[in-house]
Amino acid sequence: MEEHNNLEEKIISEAFPSVSFDEFPVTDYEKWKEEAITALKGGSFEESLFTKTYEGITLEPVYTSEHPVVEDHEPEYPGLYDYMRGTKASGYIKKPWTVAQAADGFIPDKVNEILKRELQRGSDAVNITLSKETLHGKKPSFDTNSLSLCTVQDMCSALSEIPVAEKEIQVYAGSSSSPVLALFAAEAIANGRKDSLKSYHGCIGADPIGLLAEDGNLPCFIDELYDEMALSIYWCNKNMPDLKTMLVRGDCYHNGGANDVQEIAYCVSAAIAYIEAMQIRGLDIDTICRHIRFSFSLGGNFFMEIAKLRAAKRIWAQIAAAYGAGDEAQKMDIFARTSHFTETVYDPAVNILRTTSQTFSGVLGGVNSLQVTPYDDALGTSDEQSRRIARNIQLMFQNEFDMLHPVDPAGGSWYRKTYCRTCG
């Protein structure tokens, strides 16, 4: 065995001789700055190369080891509190993020067709987009690209031959998750699969505060919705123990013009409101946190989006810990989708480039599940080609770009250790 190892080392050393970089002079930051000023031919270094973000943070053109490192506490490691560098020490190599492409048809049969195609071709989630009417509990409408649900038959048609118990569920249910939960349960019972409910996992989540912020109204008083939220948790603990029932959405703020700092602030504020409301109704903090999933939009500033996701994990861990939650409850569960706000209708093909960059930032930021919006989404219902491109962006990151192997791809950057260190 030892001879075999020695032979292997010899072969590797001969095939890949050591490389020395001594022939390249080490250029310090000040030397680089002098050359940059010369290249600007009289232009201001600060005005030309420093960038002010939408959040009001000024970015320098390059960060090196010569920049001061901001350390506000002991260095953290992946899988350890406060989880900024990820909730798993093993990275994605054992379980990659969930590819959660949405089925955006407006009738149950069409949604079923899209779901089957997505699951057969690489998606791993039952992700259904519900219509505004369904979210508000109103009469169905069929003039949108989202599903209107009204009856058990609707749900049976939408989920026909779909292995729901084997896949992660991702459904935003509006102001209350109770009606959609009831339809999922009724569909399983109607088809003789009641026992499979124990295996349902993912999120059928309500976000009444987000719906109020987005639409300006709710179908009833928010205290009534909090009552339903608590009852949904109690019911799921008994019947669907692995399913989450609260989805704190950031896209309603992002699409409304909020910057990344504001998106985090509004989301964690809503989550705190839900914690307080559920504690009043007798639920413990670990159970409450276990039922919360966060949903963030991935915008156009590549590094800012990475910082946002990392900062959100840190902030949530500290909030959960302050409420007395255990280690597992402190880990933020993040679903992300590429930005609707940055989509263009004038040159839709450009959206492919934008969503690819946004997907990359989500992967480096450490999401648990991800939805890539098809490039023609802003024009209406997407077709098979645009869905295929969106799905394959994720699959290429997992299978061709080696993004499953690094534990924390963004962890060694000097950019992170200076500018990003205070926020992620």
Sine and cosine of phi, psi and omega as CSV:
sin_phi,cos_phi,sin_psi,cos_psi,sin_omega,cos_omega
0.00,0.00,-0.67,0.74,-0.01,-1.00
-0.91,0.41,-0.64,0.77,0.03,-1.00
-0.89,0.45,-0.64,0.77,0.02,-1.00
-0.88,0.47,-0.69,0.72,0.00,-1.00
-0.90,0.43,-0.65,0.76,0.01,-1.00
-0.90,0.44,-0.66,0.75,0.02,-1.00
-0.90,0.44,-0.67,0.75,0.01,-1.00
-0.89,0.45,-0.67,0.75,0.03,-1.00
-0.90,0.44,-0.63,0.78,0.01,-1.00
-0.91,0.42,-0.67,0.74,0.00,-1.00
-0.89,0.45,-0.68,0.73,-0.01,-1.00
-0.91,0.42,-0.67,0.74,-0.03,-1.00
-0.91,0.40,-0.56,0.83,0.02,-1.00
-0.97,0.26,-0.61,0.79,-0.01,-1.00
-0.96,0.26,-0.55,0.84,-0.03,-1.00
-0.80,-0.61,0.98,0.20,-0.01,-1.00
-0.89,0.46,0.47,-0.88,0.00,-1.00
-0.89,0.45,0.59,-0.80,-0.06,-1.00
-0.93,-0.37,0.76,-0.65,0.04,-1.00
-0.96,-0.30,0.67,-0.74,0.03,-1.00
-0.96,-0.27,0.31,0.95,-0.05,-1.00
-0.89,0.45,-0.44,0.90,-0.02,-1.00
-0.94,0.34,-0.27,0.96,0.01,-1.00
-0.99,-0.16,0.85,-0.52,-0.01,-1.00
-0.93,0.38,0.57,-0.82,0.05,-1.00
-0.99,0.15,0.86,-0.51,-0.02,-1.00
-0.97,-0.22,0.85,-0.53,-0.01,-1.00
-0.99,0.13,0.15,-0.99,-0.10,-1.00
-0.89,0.46,-0.67,0.74,-0.04,-1.00
-0.90,0.44,-0.62,0.78,0.04,-1.00
-0.91,0.42,-0.68,0.74,0.04,-1.00
-0.88,0.47,-0.64,0.77,-0.02,-1.00
-0.90,0.44,-0.65,0.76,0.03,-1.00
-0.87,0.49,-0.70,0.72,0.00,-1.00
-0.91,0.42,-0.61,0.80,0.01,-1.00
-0.91,0.41,-0.66,0.75,0.01,-1.00
-0.90,0.44,-0.65,0.76,0.04,-1.00
-0.88,0.47,-0.67,0.74,-0.01,-1.00
-0.92,0.39,-0.43,0.90,-0.01,-1.00
-0.97,0.24,-0.22,0.98,0.08,-1.00
0.80,0.61,0.80,0.60,0.06,-1.00
0.99,-0.11,-0.19,0.98,0.04,-1.00
-0.95,0.32,0.44,-0.90,-0.02,-1.00
-0.95,0.31,0.78,-0.63,0.01,-1.00
-0.89,0.46,-0.73,0.68,-0.03,-1.00
-0.92,0.39,-0.71,0.71,-0.06,-1.00
-0.94,0.33,-0.51,0.86,-0.07,-1.00
-1.00,0.07,-0.59,0.81,-0.17,-0.99
-0.91,-0.41,-0.19,0.98,0.07,-1.00
-1.00,-0.04,0.67,-0.74,-0.08,-1.00
-0.87,-0.50,0.76,-0.66,0.06,-1.00
-0.98,-0.19,0.83,-0.55,-0.06,-1.00
-0.99,0.16,0.17,-0.98,0.05,-1.00
-0.86,0.50,-0.42,0.91,0.00,-1.00
-1.00,0.10,-0.08,1.00,0.00,-1.00
1.00,0.03,0.25,0.97,0.01,-1.00
-0.99,-0.14,0.74,-0.67,-0.01,-1.00
-1.00,-0.04,0.83,-0.56,-0.01,-1.00
-0.98,-0.20,0.71,-0.71,0.12,-0.99
-0.99,0.14,0.32,-0.95,-0.07,-1.00
-0.94,0.34,-0.46,0.89,-0.02,-1.00
-0.45,-0.90,0.52,-0.85,0.05,-1.00
-0.83,-0.56,0.69,-0.72,-0.02,-1.00
-0.73,-0.68,-0.02,-1.00,0.03,-1.00
-0.92,0.40,-0.25,0.97,0.00,-1.00
-0.98,0.18,-0.23,0.97,0.07,-1.00
-0.97,0.23,0.56,-0.83,0.02,-1.00
-0.91,0.42,0.71,-0.70,0.02,-1.00
-1.00,-0.02,0.81,-0.59,0.02,-1.00
-1.00,0.05,0.92,-0.39,0.04,-1.00
-0.87,-0.49,0.94,-0.35,-0.02,-1.00
-0.99,-0.13,-0.15,0.99,0.11,-0.99
-0.26,-0.97,-0.06,-1.00,-0.03,-1.00
-0.86,0.52,0.60,-0.80,0.03,-1.00
-0.82,0.57,0.68,-0.74,-0.02,-1.00
-0.98,-0.19,0.25,-0.97,-0.02,-1.00
-0.77,-0.64,0.44,-0.90,0.02,-1.00
-0.83,0.55,0.70,-0.71,0.02,-1.00
1.00,0.03,-0.06,1.00,-0.01,-1.00
-0.89,-0.46,0.39,-0.92,0.01,-1.00
-0.81,0.58,0.67,-0.74,0.16,0.99
-0.98,-0.21,0.49,0.87,0.19,-0.98
0.90,0.43,0.28,0.96,0.05,-1.00
-0.86,0.51,-0.57,0.82,-0.05,-1.00
-1.00,-0.06,0.26,0.97,0.06,-1.00
0.88,-0.47,0.47,-0.88,-0.03,-1.00
-1.00,0.00,-0.08,1.00,0.01,-1.00
-0.78,-0.63,0.74,-0.68,0.04,-1.00
-0.95,0.32,-0.35,0.94,-0.07,-1.00
-1.00,0.05,0.02,1.00,-0.04,-1.00
0.91,0.41,-0.50,-0.87,-0.06,-1.00
-1.00,-0.08,-0.01,1.00,-0.24,-0.97
-0.89,0.45,-0.53,0.85,0.01,-1.00
-1.00,0.04,-0.62,0.78,0.01,-1.00
-0.63,-0.78,0.98,-0.21,0.02,-1.00
-0.93,0.38,0.21,-0.98,0.08,-1.00
-0.87,0.49,0.45,-0.89,-0.03,-1.00
-0.98,0.19,0.80,-0.60,0.11,-0.99
-0.98,0.20,0.95,-0.32,-0.16,-0.99
-0.87,-0.50,0.93,0.37,0.02,-1.00
-0.97,0.26,0.64,-0.77,-0.12,-0.99
-1.00,0.04,0.54,-0.84,0.17,-0.99
-0.99,-0.14,0.91,-0.41,-0.16,-0.99
-0.93,-0.36,0.43,0.90,0.05,-1.00
-0.95,0.30,0.31,-0.95,-0.07,-1.00
-0.97,-0.26,-0.08,1.00,0.11,-0.99
-0.80,-0.61,0.48,-0.88,-0.08,-1.00
-0.81,0.58,-0.69,0.72,-0.03,-1.00
-0.89,0.46,-0.62,0.78,0.01,-1.00
-0.93,0.37,-0.66,0.75,0.05,-1.00
-0.87,0.49,-0.67,0.74,0.02,-1.00
-0.87,0.50,-0.68,0.73,0.02,-1.00
-0.88,0.47,-0.69,0.72,-0.01,-1.00
-0.93,0.38,-0.68,0.74,0.01,-1.00
-0.86,0.51,-0.72,0.70,0.00,-1.00
-0.87,0.50,-0.70,0.71,-0.03,-1.00
-0.91,0.42,-0.68,0.74,0.00,-1.00
-0.90,0.44,-0.71,0.70,-0.04,-1.00
-0.93,0.37,-0.55,0.84,0.02,-1.00
-0.95,0.32,-0.41,0.91,-0.15,-0.99
-0.92,-0.39,0.28,0.96,0.16,-0.99
0.79,-0.61,-0.35,0.94,0.07,-1.00
-0.95,0.32,0.46,-0.89,-0.08,-1.00
-0.75,-0.67,0.49,0.87,-0.01,-1.00
-0.57,-0.82,0.52,-0.86,0.14,-0.99
-1.00,-0.05,1.00,-0.03,-0.08,-1.00
-0.94,-0.34,0.94,-0.34,-0.07,-1.00
-0.89,-0.45,0.76,-0.65,0.06,-1.00
-1.00,-0.08,0.88,-0.47,-0.03,-1.00
-1.00,-0.05,0.52,-0.86,-0.03,-1.00
-0.95,0.31,0.31,-0.95,0.05,-1.00
-0.85,0.52,-0.63,0.78,-0.01,-1.00
-0.89,0.46,-0.66,0.75,0.03,-1.00
-0.92,0.39,-0.65,0.76,-0.01,-1.00
-0.90,0.45,-0.51,0.86,-0.01,-1.00
-0.99,-0.15,0.04,1.00,0.02,-1.00
0.94,0.33,0.54,0.84,-0.04,-1.00
-0.96,-0.28,0.05,-1.00,0.01,-1.00
-0.87,0.50,0.69,-0.73,-0.05,-1.00
-0.86,0.51,0.51,-0.86,0.09,-1.00
-0.77,-0.64,0.58,-0.82,-0.05,-1.00
-0.88,-0.48,0.45,0.89,-0.01,-1.00
-0.94,-0.35,0.38,0.93,0.04,-1.00
-0.82,-0.57,0.09,-1.00,0.06,-1.00
-0.98,-0.18,0.46,0.89,0.04,-1.00
-0.82,-0.58,0.40,-0.92,-0.13,-0.99
-0.99,0.17,0.76,-0.65,0.15,-0.99
-0.99,-0.15,0.83,-0.56,0.01,-1.00
-0.92,-0.39,0.70,-0.71,-0.01,-1.00
-0.69,-0.73,-0.58,0.81,-0.10,-0.99
-0.78,-0.62,0.22,-0.98,0.09,-1.00
-0.89,0.46,-0.57,0.82,0.03,-1.00
-0.89,0.47,-0.62,0.79,0.08,-1.00
-0.84,0.54,-0.73,0.68,-0.02,-1.00
-0.92,0.38,-0.63,0.77,0.04,-1.00
-0.88,0.48,-0.64,0.77,0.02,-1.00
-0.93,0.38,-0.66,0.75,-0.04,-1.00
-0.92,0.39,-0.57,0.82,-0.10,-0.99
-0.96,-0.27,0.20,0.98,-0.01,-1.00
-0.83,0.55,0.83,-0.55,0.04,-1.00
0.89,0.45,0.36,0.93,0.07,-1.00
-0.99,-0.13,0.81,-0.59,-0.02,-1.00
-0.98,0.21,0.95,0.33,-0.13,-0.99
-0.85,0.52,-0.67,0.74,-0.06,-1.00
-0.92,0.40,-0.37,0.93,-0.04,-1.00
-1.00,-0.03,-0.23,0.97,-0.08,-1.00
-0.91,-0.41,0.39,-0.92,0.08,-1.00
-0.96,0.28,0.65,-0.76,0.02,-1.00
-0.99,-0.16,0.69,-0.72,0.07,-1.00
-0.68,-0.73,0.98,-0.22,-0.01,-1.00
-0.66,-0.75,0.83,-0.56,0.18,-0.98
-1.00,0.07,0.86,-0.51,-0.16,-0.99
-0.98,-0.20,0.05,1.00,0.03,-1.00
1.00,0.03,-0.70,-0.71,-0.09,-1.00
-0.98,0.22,-0.40,0.92,-0.02,-1.00
-0.55,-0.84,0.68,-0.74,0.02,-1.00
-1.00,0.06,-0.20,0.98,-0.10,-0.99
-0.83,0.55,-0.76,0.65,-0.02,-1.00
-0.88,0.48,-0.66,0.75,-0.02,-1.00
-0.95,0.31,-0.63,0.78,0.10,-1.00
-0.84,0.54,-0.70,0.72,-0.02,-1.00
-0.88,0.47,-0.64,0.77,0.00,-1.00
-0.93,0.37,-0.65,0.76,0.06,-1.00
-0.88,0.47,-0.70,0.71,0.00,-1.00
-0.91,0.41,-0.68,0.73,-0.01,-1.00
-0.90,0.44,-0.62,0.79,0.03,-1.00
-0.89,0.45,-0.69,0.73,0.00,-1.00
-0.91,0.42,-0.68,0.74,0.00,-1.00
-0.92,0.40,-0.67,0.74,-0.02,-1.00
-0.89,0.46,-0.45,0.89,-0.02,-1.00
-0.96,-0.26,0.32,0.95,0.09,-1.00
0.94,0.34,0.47,0.88,-0.03,-1.00
-0.87,-0.50,0.57,0.82,-0.04,-1.00
-0.84,0.54,-0.64,0.77,-0.02,-1.00
-0.90,0.44,-0.40,0.92,-0.04,-1.00
-0.96,0.29,-0.25,0.97,-0.01,-1.00
-0.85,0.53,-0.52,0.85,0.02,-1.00
-0.88,0.47,-0.39,0.92,-0.05,-1.00
-1.00,-0.07,-0.12,0.99,0.00,-1.00
-0.90,0.44,0.72,-0.70,0.00,-1.00
-0.56,-0.83,0.29,-0.96,-0.10,-0.99
0.90,-0.45,-0.69,-0.72,-0.06,-1.00
-0.50,-0.87,0.81,-0.59,0.27,-0.96
-0.90,-0.44,1.00,-0.02,-0.31,-0.95
-0.93,-0.37,0.65,-0.76,0.09,-1.00
-0.99,-0.15,0.51,-0.86,0.08,-1.00
-0.52,-0.86,0.97,0.25,-0.06,-1.00
-0.89,0.46,-0.57,0.82,0.02,-1.00
-0.92,0.39,-0.68,0.74,0.04,-1.00
-0.90,0.44,-0.64,0.77,0.03,-1.00
-0.91,0.42,-0.63,0.77,0.05,-1.00
-0.90,0.44,-0.67,0.74,0.02,-1.00
-0.91,0.42,-0.58,0.81,-0.07,-1.00
-0.98,0.18,-0.70,0.71,-0.13,-0.99
-0.95,-0.30,-0.26,0.97,0.05,-1.00
1.00,0.10,0.05,1.00,0.01,-1.00
-0.40,-0.92,0.32,-0.95,0.05,-1.00
-0.79,-0.62,0.41,-0.91,-0.03,-1.00
-0.95,0.32,-0.29,0.96,0.03,-1.00
-0.36,-0.93,-0.02,-1.00,0.00,-1.00
-0.90,0.45,0.56,-0.83,-0.10,-0.99
-0.92,0.39,-0.48,0.87,0.05,-1.00
-0.90,0.44,-0.57,0.82,0.07,-1.00
-0.91,0.41,-0.61,0.79,0.03,-1.00
-0.93,0.36,-0.58,0.82,0.09,-1.00
-0.90,0.43,-0.61,0.80,0.07,-1.00
-0.88,0.48,-0.71,0.70,0.03,-1.00
-0.90,0.43,-0.61,0.79,0.02,-1.00
-0.87,0.49,-0.70,0.71,0.02,-1.00
-0.91,0.42,-0.69,0.73,0.01,-1.00
-0.90,0.44,-0.59,0.80,0.04,-1.00
-0.89,0.45,-0.65,0.76,0.02,-1.00
-0.90,0.43,-0.73,0.69,0.02,-1.00
-0.86,0.51,-0.68,0.73,-0.02,-1.00
-0.92,0.40,-0.69,0.72,-0.02,-1.00
-0.92,0.40,-0.60,0.80,0.03,-1.00
-0.84,0.54,-0.51,0.86,-0.01,-1.00
-1.00,0.02,-0.64,0.77,-0.16,-0.99
-0.95,-0.31,-0.56,0.83,0.03,-1.00
-0.73,-0.68,0.95,0.31,-0.18,-0.98
-0.90,0.44,-0.33,0.94,-0.03,-1.00
-0.98,-0.18,0.16,0.99,-0.05,-1.00
-0.98,-0.20,0.70,-0.72,0.06,-1.00
-1.00,-0.02,0.50,-0.87,-0.09,-1.00
-0.82,-0.57,0.06,1.00,0.07,-1.00
-0.81,-0.58,0.77,-0.64,0.02,-1.00
-0.83,-0.56,0.98,-0.18,-0.02,-1.00
-0.99,0.12,0.94,-0.34,-0.16,-0.99
-1.00,-0.09,0.71,-0.71,0.10,-0.99
-0.99,-0.17,-0.28,0.96,-0.08,-1.00
-0.92,0.40,-0.49,0.87,0.01,-1.00
-0.91,0.42,-0.50,0.86,0.05,-1.00
-1.00,0.10,-0.67,0.74,0.03,-1.00
-0.85,0.52,-0.75,0.66,-0.01,-1.00
-0.93,0.37,-0.35,0.94,0.05,-1.00
-1.00,0.06,0.00,1.00,0.07,-1.00
0.94,-0.33,0.04,1.00,-0.01,-1.00
-0.93,0.36,0.60,-0.80,0.12,-0.99
-0.99,0.14,0.00,-1.00,-0.12,-0.99
-0.92,0.39,-0.60,0.80,0.04,-1.00
-0.90,0.44,-0.70,0.72,0.01,-1.00
-0.91,0.41,-0.62,0.78,0.01,-1.00
-0.87,0.50,-0.72,0.70,0.04,-1.00
-0.89,0.46,-0.71,0.70,-0.06,-1.00
-0.87,0.49,-0.71,0.70,-0.02,-1.00
-0.92,0.39,-0.63,0.78,-0.02,-1.00
-0.92,0.39,-0.75,0.67,-0.03,-1.00
-0.94,0.34,-0.48,0.88,0.08,-1.00
-0.91,0.41,-0.68,0.74,0.06,-1.00
-0.90,0.44,-0.67,0.74,0.00,-1.00
-0.89,0.46,-0.64,0.77,0.05,-1.00
-0.89,0.45,-0.65,0.76,0.04,-1.00
-0.88,0.48,-0.64,0.77,0.03,-1.00
-0.92,0.38,-0.64,0.77,0.05,-1.00
-0.86,0.50,-0.75,0.67,-0.03,-1.00
-0.88,0.48,-0.69,0.72,-0.04,-1.00
-0.92,0.40,-0.63,0.78,-0.02,-1.00
-0.96,0.28,-0.55,0.83,0.06,-1.00
-0.91,0.42,-0.62,0.79,0.06,-1.00
-0.86,0.50,-0.53,0.85,-0.05,-1.00
-1.00,-0.06,0.29,0.96,0.21,-0.98
1.00,-0.04,0.15,0.99,-0.02,-1.00
-1.00,-0.06,0.59,-0.81,0.01,-1.00
-0.99,0.10,0.32,-0.95,-0.14,-0.99
-0.90,0.43,-0.61,0.79,0.00,-1.00
-0.91,0.42,-0.65,0.76,0.02,-1.00
-0.92,0.40,-0.68,0.74,-0.01,-1.00
-0.88,0.48,-0.77,0.64,-0.04,-1.00
-0.89,0.46,-0.57,0.82,0.01,-1.00
-0.91,0.42,-0.39,0.92,-0.03,-1.00
-1.00,-0.08,0.04,1.00,-0.06,-1.00
-0.97,-0.23,0.80,-0.60,0.20,-0.98
-0.88,-0.48,0.63,-0.78,0.05,-1.00
-0.97,-0.22,0.59,-0.81,0.04,-1.00
-0.83,-0.55,0.86,-0.52,-0.01,-1.00
-0.87,-0.49,0.51,-0.86,0.15,-0.99
-1.00,0.05,0.53,-0.85,0.05,-1.00
-0.96,-0.29,0.95,-0.31,-0.10,-1.00
-1.00,0.03,-0.27,-0.96,-0.18,-0.98
-1.00,0.07,-0.30,0.95,0.00,-1.00
-1.00,0.04,0.97,-0.24,-0.16,-0.99
-0.80,0.60,-0.82,0.58,-0.08,-1.00
-0.95,0.31,-0.55,0.83,0.01,-1.00
-0.91,0.42,-0.60,0.80,0.01,-1.00
-0.92,0.39,-0.62,0.78,0.08,-1.00
-0.88,0.48,-0.74,0.68,0.00,-1.00
-0.88,0.47,-0.61,0.79,-0.01,-1.00
-0.88,0.48,-0.74,0.67,-0.04,-1.00
-0.91,0.41,-0.65,0.76,0.00,-1.00
-0.93,0.36,-0.65,0.76,0.02,-1.00
-0.91,0.42,-0.64,0.77,-0.01,-1.00
-0.87,0.49,-0.66,0.75,0.01,-1.00
-0.90,0.44,-0.65,0.76,0.01,-1.00
-0.91,0.41,-0.73,0.68,-0.04,-1.00
-0.89,0.46,-0.70,0.71,-0.04,-1.00
-0.91,0.42,-0.64,0.77,0.03,-1.00
-0.87,0.50,-0.65,0.76,0.00,-1.00
-0.94,0.34,-0.62,0.79,0.04,-1.00
-0.91,0.41,-0.74,0.67,-0.01,-1.00
-0.88,0.48,-0.65,0.76,0.02,-1.00
-0.90,0.43,-0.61,0.79,0.01,-1.00
-0.90,0.44,-0.48,0.88,0.05,-1.00
-1.00,0.09,-0.07,1.00,0.03,-1.00
1.00,-0.04,0.28,0.96,-0.01,-1.00
-0.95,0.31,0.48,-0.88,0.05,-1.00
-0.97,0.24,0.01,-1.00,-0.09,-1.00
-0.85,0.52,-0.73,0.69,-0.04,-1.00
-0.91,0.42,-0.60,0.80,-0.02,-1.00
-0.95,0.32,-0.30,0.96,0.00,-1.00
-0.99,0.14,-0.17,0.99,-0.06,-1.00
-1.00,0.07,0.88,-0.48,-0.02,-1.00
-0.96,0.28,0.75,-0.66,0.08,-1.00
-0.99,-0.12,0.90,-0.44,-0.13,-0.99
-0.91,-0.42,0.86,-0.51,0.24,-0.97
-0.98,-0.22,0.71,-0.70,-0.01,-1.00
-0.75,-0.66,0.47,-0.88,0.11,-0.99
-0.66,-0.75,0.52,-0.85,0.00,-1.00
-0.90,0.43,0.44,-0.90,-0.21,-0.98
-0.93,0.36,0.79,-0.62,0.17,-0.99
-0.97,0.24,-0.51,0.86,-0.05,-1.00
-0.88,0.47,-0.54,0.84,-0.08,-1.00
-1.00,-0.03,-0.01,1.00,-0.01,-1.00
-0.95,0.32,0.59,-0.81,0.06,-1.00
-0.91,-0.42,0.59,-0.81,0.06,-1.00
-0.99,-0.12,-0.18,0.98,-0.09,-1.00
-1.00,0.08,-0.51,0.86,0.04,-1.00
-0.60,-0.80,0.97,0.25,-0.15,-0.99
-0.83,0.55,-0.49,0.87,-0.02,-1.00
-0.88,0.48,-0.47,0.88,0.05,-1.00
-0.88,0.48,-0.48,0.88,-0.01,-1.00
-0.88,0.47,-0.43,0.90,0.06,-1.00
-0.89,0.46,-0.70,0.71,0.02,-1.00
-0.91,0.42,-0.67,0.74,-0.03,-1.00
-0.91,0.41,-0.71,0.71,-0.02,-1.00
-0.93,0.37,-0.50,0.87,0.05,-1.00
-0.91,0.42,-0.72,0.69,0.05,-1.00
-0.89,0.46,-0.66,0.75,0.00,-1.00
-0.92,0.39,-0.61,0.79,0.07,-1.00
-0.88,0.47,-0.69,0.72,0.01,-1.00
-0.86,0.50,-0.68,0.73,0.01,-1.00
-0.91,0.41,-0.59,0.81,0.04,-1.00
-0.91,0.41,-0.65,0.76,0.02,-1.00
-0.91,0.42,-0.72,0.70,0.01,-1.00
-0.93,0.37,-0.50,0.87,0.02,-1.00
-0.97,0.24,-0.30,0.95,0.10,-1.00
1.00,-0.01,0.83,0.56,0.04,-1.00
-0.99,0.13,0.37,-0.93,0.07,-1.00
-1.00,-0.01,-0.54,0.84,0.06,-1.00
-0.51,-0.86,0.44,-0.90,-0.18,-0.98
-0.55,-0.83,0.67,-0.74,0.09,-1.00
-0.86,-0.50,0.84,-0.54,0.07,-1.00
-0.99,-0.15,0.83,-0.55,-0.04,-1.00
-0.97,0.25,0.75,-0.66,0.07,-1.00
-0.85,0.53,0.52,-0.86,-0.13,-0.99
-0.90,0.43,-0.38,0.93,-0.01,-1.00
-0.98,-0.20,0.28,0.96,-0.06,-1.00
-0.86,0.52,-0.60,0.80,-0.04,-1.00
-0.93,0.36,-0.26,0.96,-0.02,-1.00
-1.00,-0.02,-0.17,0.99,-0.04,-1.00
0.72,-0.69,-0.49,-0.87,-0.01,-1.00
-0.92,0.40,0.76,-0.65,-0.05,-1.00
-0.97,0.24,0.37,-0.93,0.05,-1.00
-0.97,-0.25,0.01,-1.00,-0.08,-1.00
-0.90,0.44,-0.60,0.80,-0.02,-1.00
-0.90,0.43,-0.72,0.69,-0.04,-1.00
-0.93,0.37,-0.58,0.81,0.06,-1.00
-0.91,0.41,-0.64,0.77,0.00,-1.00
-0.89,0.45,-0.69,0.72,0.02,-1.00
-0.88,0.47,-0.71,0.70,-0.01,-1.00
-0.88,0.48,-0.70,0.72,0.00,-1.00
-0.90,0.43,-0.68,0.74,-0.07,-1.00
-0.94,0.34,-0.39,0.92,0.10,-1.00
-0.85,0.52,-0.72,0.69,0.02,-1.00
-0.92,0.39,-0.70,0.71,-0.05,-1.00
-0.90,0.44,-0.56,0.83,0.04,-1.00
-0.93,0.36,-0.62,0.78,0.06,-1.00
-0.89,0.46,-0.58,0.81,-0.02,-1.00
-0.98,0.20,-0.63,0.78,-0.19,-0.98
-0.95,-0.31,-0.34,0.94,-0.08,-1.00
-0.87,-0.49,-0.34,0.94,-0.06,-1.00
-0.97,-0.26,0.15,0.99,0.04,-1.00
0.85,0.53,0.56,0.83,-0.01,-1.00
-1.00,0.10,0.01,1.00,0.05,-1.00
-1.00,0.02,-0.22,0.98,-0.15,-0.99
-1.00,-0.03,-0.70,0.72,-0.02,-1.00
-0.92,0.40,0.67,-0.75,0.05,-1.00
-0.94,0.33,-0.69,0.72,-0.01,-1.00
-0.57,-0.82,1.00,0.09,-0.11,-0.99
-0.84,0.54,-0.50,0.87,-0.05,-1.00
-1.00,-0.04,0.01,1.00,-0.19,-0.98
-0.94,0.34,-0.43,0.90,-0.09,-1.00
-0.99,-0.14,0.14,0.99,-0.09,-1.00
-0.98,0.21,0.71,-0.70,0.11,-0.99
-0.92,0.39,-0.47,0.88,0.08,-1.00
-0.85,0.52,-0.68,0.73,0.01,-1.00
-0.92,0.39,-0.61,0.79,-0.12,-0.99
-0.98,0.19,-0.17,0.98,0.04,-1.00
-0.93,-0.38,-0.99,0.11,0.00,-1.00
-0.88,0.48,-0.78,0.63,-0.12,-0.99
-0.97,0.25,-0.24,0.97,-0.15,-0.99
-0.89,0.45,-0.51,0.86,-0.04,-1.00
-0.99,0.15,-0.32,0.95,-0.04,-1.00
-0.78,-0.63,0.05,1.00,0.01,-1.00
0.59,-0.80,0.00,0.00,0.00,0.00
